[in-house]
Amino acid sequence: MSSTGTTGHEAACPGGARHARETTDRLLRAATRSGAHLIAEAALLVKGWAVLADPIAGAVYSTPAAAAADGVHAAADPHEHPHCLQRPAAGAVLVLAPGPTVSPERAARVATTTAALLEVRGQRAAELRGEQMRLHTTLVRLLLGGHTTAVADTLGGNGLTHVTVYRLTGADVPTAHQVLWRAVRPSLAPHADACTLLGRLDGELVVAELHRGGDDGRVLRLVSRVSERHHLLGGMAGPLPLAETATAHSDAAAARHSATPDRRIVPADAVGTSRLTPLLPAAPYARWAGAVLRPLTPAHQHLLLVWLRTGSKPRAAAALGLSAGTVRARIRELSRLLRADLEDATVQAHLLLALRAPAPVDDSGPPTGPARLETLPAGLLDTEAARSWALGLVGGLKPHLRIALTCWLGHHARTAPAAAELHVHRTTLANWLTQCAEHLARNLGDATVRAEVHLALRATRTGPDDPAALPRRGGRTYRRL
């Protein structure tokens, strides 16, 4: 009869049980060191290769390293790799490819034992995970509070100089946090080239990647996969110096308001009138912007940029970590400094244009005239290139759609007052705005897109675009031309 815990093949062979115990002992010793050592020992025992494949992170451990891609492909499509042994293990898949001289019984024993040990390691890690997550959240709060030196010292000194920040929201944030934690495998090991902190603050997931100025894109890829799988929307800002972590944090929140299901992670530097600004004459544009923004400090400009990107004062307050009342008070003060009505839609579009301007190389050149936000200097937006851009964006809009869109933008994207001025039902206006978005191929939920469209409508205006000019046929019924 076979001994307990041995296969029939091992019992029939002299020393089979002893070999089985030796195999188990070797795997146990490797498991006490690390998961990587366990996978390496499994590959050695089957005289082939071994990979632990995660659906988000890809290959977690691989021996040899060249087998990582094969292991991930085998885990994704087992039927195409019948020679591989697969076992679920700690939320991932263990894939073994035994050599031709290894018996199926031995390979199966190695696979089963390795998977069981990976489960044990995973359970132990789960027991410690809660404490580690709380530590990460504390470190993120310290970073945002300006205690960058203390955090850098905790992580191994002053080798980490820059930070990239992600802010993610969605209904499935708790699960996404767990999945991203397993995929990133964050460590606080000192003197590492990079360190990733993950924390949940006020219902959102904050990821802060600290590095030495270079971002290899690994965390971005993992965050993108998790966001797609768990339907999150996020913004990204950086790399910025560690001292500017709070700025990166607010910029990431502002960028998140431009995210859509088709583009779930939006970089902060991709938000703004980027399609228009390269077409403007650089020197006059920079001089005008410099003159307009001269009364403002960098902190003032950052507050205004976050406000214009998010599209509302409450959202800007949440992004900046301030109260809505504080943001309103500061914007009123900035309106006085700029001598402009910052509640006007045209002024806001011009202000965003000024904030996105390149720094002037020199102050030489002809004067641009009075630097005001209400009007743009001649030769800035009335060039052939700017007109072509504007026609390409809003050209072809039917008259009733153009009038409705202009009115809606003038009311800061508020449907109810715009519908009241147009004397149409809110549902009618909502349907028209959907048609506008389809025609423009733009996301009108993005505040910076709305500013760009507002400028394009003004640049191509041939009439007043007055709601009174909306064609009608009796009462409140709209008549299409």
LOVOBA-826836 format. One record per atom (N, C-alpha, C): residue in one letter; x, y, z. Coordinates in steps of 0.1 Angstrom, whole numbers, plus 5000, padded with zeros to 4 digits. Layout:
N
AXYZ
...
END
This chain:
481
M500849885000
M500050005000
M500950125000
S500350234995
S501150354994
S501150425008
S502150495011
S502250565024
S501350685023
T500950735034
T500050855034
T500850975029
G500151055020
G500851175014
G501751145002
T501751024997
T502550994985
T501650944974
T502150964962
T501450904951
T501750764948
G500950694940
G501250554937
G502650534931
H503050634922
H504350624915
H505450634926
E505250734935
E506350754945
E506450634954
A505250564958
A505250454967
A505950334960
A505750324947
A506350204940
A507850224938
C508350344938
C509750364936
C510450364950
P511650304951
P512450314963
P512750454966
G512550494978
G512850634983
G511950734978
G510750694973
G509750794968
G509250884979
A508950834990
A508450915001
A509551005006
R510750965006
R511851045011
R512051165001
H511951134988
H512051244979
H510951344980
A509751294983
A508651384985
A508851474997
R509351415008
R509651495020
R510651605017
E511751565010
E512751655007
E512251774998
T511351734989
T510751844980
T510051944989
T509151894998
T508351975007
T509252065016
D510352005021
D511252075030
D511952185022
R512352165010
R513052265002
R512152385000
L510852354996
L509852454994
L509552535006
L509452465018
L509252535030
L510352635034
R511552585032
R512752675035
R512752795026
A512352775013
A512352895004
A511252985008
A510052935012
A508953015016
A509253105028
T510053055037
T510453145048
T511253265045
R511853255033
R512753365029
R511953475021
S511253435010
S510453535003
S509653454992
G508753524986
G507953464975
G508853444963
A509753534961
A510653514949
A511553384951
H512053364963
H512753244965
H511953114964
L510653124968
L509753014966
L509552974952
I509353074943
I509153054929
I510353004923
A511553054927
A512853004921
A513052864925
E512752824937
E512952684942
E511952594934
A510752634932
A509752554924
A510252534910
A510852634904
A511352624890
A512552524890
L513352524900
L514552434901
L514052294903
L513052274911
L512552134913
L511852074901
V511252154893
V510552094881
V511452104869
K512652154871
K513652164860
K513152234848
G512352344850
G511752424840
G511652564844
W510452624842
W510352764847
W509052774855
A508952884863
A507852904872
A507553054872
V506253094872
V505853234872
V504553244881
L504553344889
L503353384896
L502753504889
A501653484882
A501053584874
A499853654881
D499753784881
D498653864887
D497953924875
P496553924876
P495753974865
P495954124862
I496454204873
I496654344871
I498154374869
A498954314878
A500454344878
A501254274868
G500654164862
G501354084853
G502153984861
A503453964857
A504353864864
A504853924877
V504353864888
V504853914902
V506253854904
Y506453724903
Y507753664904
Y507953574892
S509153564887
S509453474875
S510853424876
T510953294874
T512253224873
T512253134861
P513053164851
P513953274849
P513053404845
A513753514845
A512953644842
A512453634828
A513153564819
A512653564805
A511353494803
A510953414813
A509753334812
A508453414817
A508653544821
A507553614826
A506453634816
A506753664804
A505653684793
A504953554791
D505653444790
D505053314787
D504153274799
G504553304811
G503653274823
G502453354823
V502453484819
V501253564819
V500353524808
H500853484796
H500053444785
H499353304789
A500153214795
A499553094799
A498453104809
A498653204819
A497553224829
A496353284822
A496553364812
A495353434805
A494653334796
D495353234790
D494753144781
D495253004783
P494752934793
P495352804797
P495252694786
H494152704777
H493952604767
H495052614757
E495752724755
E496752734745
E498152684751
H498152654763
H499452604770
H499152484778
P498752374771
P498352254779
P499552194786
H500752224783
H501952164789
H502252224803
C501552334806
C501852414818
C500852364829
L501352364841
L500552334853
L500152464859
Q498852484863
Q498352604869
Q497652584882
R497852674891
R497152664904
R496852804909
P495552824913
P495252954920
P496052974932
A496653094935
A497453114946
A497453264951
A496853294962
A496853424968
A496353534959
G495253514952
G494753604943
G495453614930
A496353524927
A497153524914
A497053384909
V497853354899
V497953224893
V499353174892
L499653054898
L500952994897
L501052914884
V502052934876
V502152864863
V503552794864
L503552664862
L504752584862
L504852514848
A506052524842
A506352454830
A507452354833
P507152224836
P508152124840
P508952084828
G510252044831
G511051984821
G510651854816
P511151804805
P510751674800
P511151554809
T512051564817
T512551454825
T511851444839
V510951534842
V510251544854
V508951474853
S508651374862
S507351304861
S506151394864
P505051364858
P503851444861
P503451444876
E503651334883
E503351324897
E504151424905
R505551434902
R506451524909
R506051664906
A505751694893
A505451834889
A504151874896
A503151784897
A501851824904
A502051844918
R502951764925
R503251784939
R503851924941
V504851954933
V505552084935
V504552194933
A503652184923
A502752294920
A501752304932
T501252194937
T500252204948
T500852254960
T502052214964
T502752254976
T503152404975
T503652444963
T503952584962
T502752674963
A501652634956
A500452714957
A499952724972
A500052614979
A499552624993
A500452715001
L501752714999
L502652805007
L502452945003
L502152974990
L501853104986
L500553154993
E499653064994
E498353105002
E498653145016
V499553065022
V499953095036
V500653235037
R501553255028
R502253385028
R501253495025
G500253475017
G499253575014
G498353605026
Q498053505033
Q497153525045
Q497953605056
R499253575057
R500053645067
R500253785063
A500353815050
A500453945045
A499154025047
A498053955045
A496754015047
A496554065062
E497053985071
E496954015085
E497754145088
L498854165081
L499654285084
L499254405075
R498454375065
R498154485055
R497454605061
G496454575070
G495754685076
G496654785083
E497554735091
E498554825098
E499354895088
Q499854825078
Q500654895068
Q499954995060
M498654975057
M497855075050
M497655195059
R497455175072
R497255295080
R498555375081
L499755305081
L501055375080
L501155455068
H500755395056
H500855465044
H499955595044
T498755575049
T497855695049
T498455805057
T499055765069
T499655865077
T500855945070
L501655865063
L502755925055
L502256015044
V501155975038
V500556065027
V500056195033
R499456185045
R498956305052
R500156395055
L501256335060
L502356415064
L502956485051
L503056415040
L503456475028
L502656595024
L501356585025
L500456695021
L500456805031
G500856775043
G501056875053
G502356955053
G503156915043
G504456985042
G505656925049
H505456805055
H506556745063
H507356655054
T507756705043
T508456625033
T509756565038
T510556645046
T511856595051
T511656475060
A510656485069
A510356375078
A509956245070
V509156265060
V508756145052
V509956085044
A510756175038
A511956135031
A512956065040
D513056115052
D513956045062
D513455905065
T512155895067
T511555765070
T511755665059
L511755715046
L511955625035
L513455615031
G514355665039
G515755635036
G516655745033
G516155875036
G517055985034
G516656075022
N517656145017
N517256255007
N517556204993
G517556074990
G517656024976
G516456044968
L515256044975
L513956064968
L513656214968
T513556274956
T513456414954
T512156464948
H511456374941
H510256414933
H509156324936
V507956374933
V506656294936
V505756304924
T505056194921
T503956194912
T502656154919
V501656224918
V500456204926
V499256164917
Y498556064922
Y497256024915
Y496156034925
R494956084921
R493756084929
R492656024922
L492155914928
L491155834921
L489855824930
T488655834923
T487355824929
T486555724921
G485555674928
G484655574922
G483955494933
A482855424929
A482155344939
A482955224945
D483955184937
D484655064941
D486055094946
V486255204953
V487555244958
V488155154968
P487355094978
P487955004988
P488554884981
T487754824972
T488354704965
T489454734956
A489454844949
A490554894941
A491754914949
H491654964961
H492754984970
H493454854973
Q492654754976
Q493254624979
Q493954564967
V493354574956
V493954514943
V495154594940
L495154724941
L496354804937
L497454774947
W497154754959
W498154724970
W498854594966
R498154494962
R498754364959
R499654384946
A499154464936
A499854484924
A501054564925
V501054674933
V502154754935
V503254694944
R502754614954
R503554564964
R504454664971
P503754774977
P504554884982
P505454844994
S506654904994
S507654875004
S508255005009
L508555005022
L509155125028
L510655095030
A511255015022
A512654975023
A513555105021
P514455125029
P515255255028
P516255245016
H516555355010
H517555374999
H517055304987
A515755284985
A515155234972
A515155354962
D515155314949
D515155414939
D513755484938
A512755414942
A511455474942
A510555404953
C509555474958
C508755424968
C507355474966
T506355384966
T504955414963
T504155414976
L503455524979
L502555534991
L501155534986
L500255444993
L498855434989
L498055475002
G497155565001
G496355605012
G494855635008
R493955605016
R492555645014
R492255765023
L491955885016
L491656005023
L490356065018
D489456075028
D488156135025
D487356065013
G487455935013
G486755855003
G487355834990
E488555894988
E489255874975
E490555804978
L491155744967
L492355674968
L493455764963
V494455794971
V495655874968
V496855794966
V497555804955
V498755734953
V499855834951
A500855824959
A502055914958
A503255834955
E503855854943
E505055774939
E506255874941
L507155844951
L508355914953
L509455854946
H510255934939
H511355884931
H512455994930
R513355964921
R514556054920
R514456144907
G513356184904
G513156274892
G512656204880
G512856064879
G512455994867
G511355894871
D510355904862
D509155814864
D509155714853
D509255584857
D509355474847
D508055434841
G506955484846
G505655454841
G504955324847
R505655254855
R505155124861
R503855154869
V503955244878
V502755274886
V501655334878
L501855414868
L500855464859
L500155344852
R500855254847
R500255134841
R499355054850
L499855034863
L499054964872
L497755044876
V497955174878
V496755254882
V495755254871
S496255264858
S495355264847
S494555134846
R495255014848
R494554884847
R493454874859
V493854914871
V492954904882
V491755004879
S491955124874
S490855214871
S489955164861
E490455094851
E489655034841
E488754924846
R489454844854
R488754724859
R487654754870
H487954864878
H486954894889
H486255034886
H486255074874
H485455194869
H485755314878
L487055344880
L487455464887
L487855574877
L487755704881
L488155814874
L489255884882
G490355934875
G491455984883
G492156094875
G492956174883
G493856274878
G495256244882
M496256284875
M497656264877
M498356394876
A499356414885
A500156534885
A501556504889
G502556554881
G503956534884
G504656484872
P505956454874
P506756464886
P506956614890
L506856634903
L507156764909
L508056744920
P508856854924
P509756834936
P508856804948
L509456734958
L508756694970
L508056814977
A508756924977
A508257044984
A506957084978
E506557044965
E505357084959
E504356974958
T504356884968
T503456774969
T502056824970
A501756934978
A500456984979
A499957034966
T500757104958
T500357154945
T500057034936
A500856934936
A500556814928
A499256754932
H498956754945
H497756694950
H496556764945
S496556894945
S495356974940
S495256974925
D496456974918
D496356964903
D495856824899
A496156724906
A495556594903
A494056594904
A493556654915
A492056664916
A491456744905
A492056854901
A491556934891
A491556854878
A492556784875
A492656704863
A491556594863
R491256544874
R490256434875
R488956474870
H488556604871
H487256644866
H487156644851
S488356624844
S488356604830
S488256464825
A488356364835
A488356224832
A486956174827
T486956084818
T485756024813
T485955874813
P484855794811
P485055644809
P485955604798
D486155694788
D487055664777
D488455704780
R488655794790
R489955834793
R489955854808
R490255744815
R490055744830
R491155814838
I492355824833
I493455894840
I493856004831
V493756134836
V494056254829
V495256324836
P496356344828
P497456414834
P497056564836
A497556624846
A497256764848
A497756854837
D498956824831
D499456914821
D498756894808
A497756794807
A497056784795
A495656864795
V495456924807
V494157004809
V494357144805
G493557204797
G493657344794
G493357364779
T493657484774
T493357514760
T494557474752
S495057354753
S496257314746
S496157314731
R494957294726
R494757284711
R494857424705
L494557524713
L494657664708
L495957734710
T496457714722
T497657794726
T498857784716
P499157664711
P500257654701
P500057734688
L498757774686
L498457854673
L498658004675
L498758044687
L498758194690
L500258244688
P500358364683
P501758424682
P502358434695
A503558364697
A504158344710
A504458474717
A505158564711
A505658684718
A504558774723
P503558814714
P502458894719
P501658824729
Y501358694727
Y500558614737
Y501258614751
A502558594751
A503258584764
A503258724771
R503458834763
R503558964769
R502159004774
W501158974767
W499759004772
W499458934785
A499758804785
A499558714797
A500358764809
G501658804806
G502458854817
G501958984823
A501459074814
A500859194819
A499559174827
V498759084822
V497459064829
V497759004843
L498658904844
L498858834856
L499858894866
R500359014862
R501459074870
R500959104885
P499759134888
P499359154902
P499259024910
L499358914904
L499158784911
L500458714915
T500458654926
T501558564931
T501358424925
P502358344925
P502158204920
P501058134927
A500858154940
A499758094948
A498458134943
H498358264939
H497058314934
H496758244920
Q497758234912
Q497558184899
Q497258034900
H497757964909
H497457824911
H496057804915
L495557894925
L494157884929
L493257904917
L493558014909
L492658034898
L492657924888
L493857864886
L493957754876
L493157634880
V493157604893
V492457494899
V490957524898
W490557644901
W489157684900
W488557674886
L489357724876
L488957714862
L488957574857
R489857494861
R489857354856
R488757274862
T488457294875
T487357214881
T485957264877
G485857394874
G484557444870
G483657494881
S484057484893
S483157534904
S484057564916
K483557654925
K484257684937
K484257574947
P483157504949
P483157384958
P484157274954
R484257244941
R485157154936
R486657194938
A486857324935
A488157384937
A488557374952
A487557404961
A487857394975
A488257254979
A487557154974
A487857014977
A489256984972
A489657024960
A490956994955
A492057064962
L491757184967
L492857264974
L492857234989
G491857164994
G491857135009
G491457265017
L490657345010
L490157465017
L488657465018
S488057555026
S486557565026
S486057635014
A484857615011
A484257684999
A484157835002
G483957875014
G483858015018
G485258085016
T486258015019
T487658065017
T487958085003
V487557994994
V487858004980
V487058114974
R485758134978
R484958244973
R485558374977
A486058384990
A486658514994
A487858544987
R488758444984
R489958474977
R489658514962
I488758444956
I488358484942
I487858624942
R487058664951
R486558804952
R487758904953
E488758874961
E489958954962
E490758954949
L490858844943
L491558834930
L490858914919
S489558914920
S488758994910
S489059134911
R489259184924
R489559324926
R490959354921
L491959264923
L493359284919
L493359284904
L492659204897
L492659194882
L491759294876
R490959364884
R489959474879
R489159414868
A488559294871
A487659224861
A486659144869
D485559124862
D484459044868
D484758894865
L485258824874
L485658684872
L484458584871
E483258634873
E482058554871
E481658554857
D482258644848
D481858644834
D482458534827
A481758464818
A482258354811
A483358384802
T483258504795
T484358544786
T485658574794
V485458644805
V486658674813
V487358544818
Q486558444822
Q487058324826
Q487858254815
A487258254803
A487958194792
A489358264789
H489258394789
H490558474787
H491558444798
L491058434811
L491958414822
L492658274821
L491858174817
L492458044815
L493558044804
L493258124793
L494158144782
L495458204788
A495358304796
A496558374802
A497358284811
L496658204819
L497358114828
L498058004821
R497657974809
R498357864801
R499357924792
A499658044793
A500658104783
A502058074787
P502958064777
P504358034781
P504958164787
A506058134795
A506758254801
A507458334790
P507358464791
P507958554781
P509458534781
V510058534769
V511558524768
V512158654772
D511558764767
D512058894770
D510858994769
D511059114773
D509959214773
D510059304761
S510859274751
S510959364740
S509759344731
G509559434722
G508459424712
G507559534714
P506659554705
P505659664705
P504759644717
P504259754723
P503259744734
P501959674730
T501359604739
T500159534736
T498959614739
G499059734744
G497959814749
G497559774763
P496459834767
P495959804781
P495759654783
A496359594793
A496259454796
A494959424804
R493959394797
R492659364804
R492159224800
L491359174809
L490859034806
L489559044798
E488859154798
E487559164791
E487759144776
T488859194770
T489159194756
T490559144754
L490759074742
L492059034739
L492759134729
P494059144730
P494759244721
P494559204706
A494659304698
A494559274683
A495759184679
G495459094670
G496459004665
G496658884673
L495858854683
L496058734691
L495158624687
L493858654688
L492858544684
L492258574670
D492558684664
D491958714651
D492958684640
T493858594641
T494758544631
T494058444622
E494658414611
E494158314602
E494158174608
A495258144615
A495358014622
A494357994633
A494058104641
A493058094651
A491658084645
R491358154634
R490058144628
R489858004622
S490857944616
S490757814611
S490457714622
W491157734633
W490957644645
W489557654649
A489057774651
A487657794656
A486657744646
L486857764633
L485857704623
L485857554624
G487057494625
G487157354626
G486457294638
L486357374649
L485757324661
L484257344661
V483757464658
V482357494659
V481657514646
G482457514635
G481757534622
G480857424619
G479757454612
G478757354609
G477657334619
L477757404631
L476657394641
L475357454635
K474257394637
K472957454632
K472657574641
P471957674635
P471757794642
P471157774656
H470157694657
H469557674671
H470457614680
L471357524676
L472357464685
L473357564689
R473757644680
R474857744683
R474257844693
I473057894691
I472457984701
I472257924714
A471757794715
A471657734727
A472957704735
L473957664727
L475257644733
L475857774738
T475757884731
T476258004736
T475658054748
C474258034749
C473558074761
C473957994773
W474057864771
W474357774782
W475757804787
L476757834778
L478057864783
L478057994790
G477258094786
G477158214793
G476558204807
H475858094809
H475258064823
H476157964830
H477457954826
H478357864833
H477957724834
A477357674822
A476957534821
A475857494830
R474957594834
R473857564842
R472557554833
T471957444833
T470857414823
T469657494826
A469257504839
A467957564843
A467857704839
P468857794843
P468757934838
P468857954823
A469657874817
A469857884802
A468557844796
A467857734800
A466557694794
A465557804796
A465557874808
A464557974811
A464858094801
E466058134799
E466358244790
E465958204775
L466158084772
L465858034758
L464358004756
H463658004768
H462157964767
H461957834761
V462757734765
V462557594761
V462557514774
H462157384773
H462157294784
H463557254786
R463857224799
R465257174802
R465657044795
T464656964793
T464956834785
T465356864771
T464656964765
T464957004751
T466357054751
L466757144760
L468057204760
L469057084762
A468856994771
A469756884773
A469956804761
N468856784753
N469056704740
N469856784730
W469656914730
W470456994721
W471956994725
L472257004738
L473656994742
L474256864739
T473456754740
T474056624735
T474356624721
Q473556684712
Q473856694698
Q475056784696
C475256894704
C476456974703
C477656894706
A477656824717
A478856744721
A479156644710
E478156584704
E478456484693
E479056554681
H478556674678
H479056744666
H480456794668
L480756844681
L482056894684
L483056784687
A482556664690
A483456554695
A484256594707
R483656664716
R484256714728
R483456674740
N484056664752
N483356644764
N483056774771
L481756814769
L481256944775
L481256944790
G481456834796
G481456824811
G482856874816
D483756894807
D485156944811
D485157094810
A485457164821
A485357304822
A486357374812
T487457314810
T488457374801
T488057354786
V487357254783
V486757234770
V485757344767
R484857364778
R483857464776
R484457604774
A485557634780
A486257764778
A486757774764
E487257664759
E487857664745
E486657684735
V485557614737
V484457624728
V483857764729
H483857824741
H483357964742
H484258064734
L485558044734
L486458124726
L486158104711
A485957984707
A485757944693
A484458004688
L483358004696
L482058064692
L482258214691
R482958284699
R483158424698
R484058464686
A484958374683
A485858404671
A485158384658
T484058304658
T483358274645
T481958344645
R481758434654
R480458494655
R480158594644
T479058574637
T478658674626
T477458754630
G476758704641
G475558774646
G475658774661
P474558824667
P474558834682
P474458694689
D474058594682
D473758464689
D472758484701
D471758564698
D470858604708
D469758504710
P469358464722
P468258374724
P466958424718
A466858554717
A465658604710
A465558574696
A466658534690
A466758504676
A466458354673
L466158284684
L465858144682
L464458124675
P464458064663
P463158054655
P462157974663
R460858024662
R459757954669
R458557954660
R457557874665
R456257864658
R455257864669
G454857974674
G453857984684
G454257934698
G453958014708
G454157974722
G455557934724
R455757824731
R457157774735
R457657664725
T456957644714
T457357534705
T458457584696
Y459457504695
Y460657544687
Y460357484672
R460657574662
R460557534648
R461957534642
R462257414637
R463557394630
R463557464617
L464657534613
L464657594600
L464957494589
END
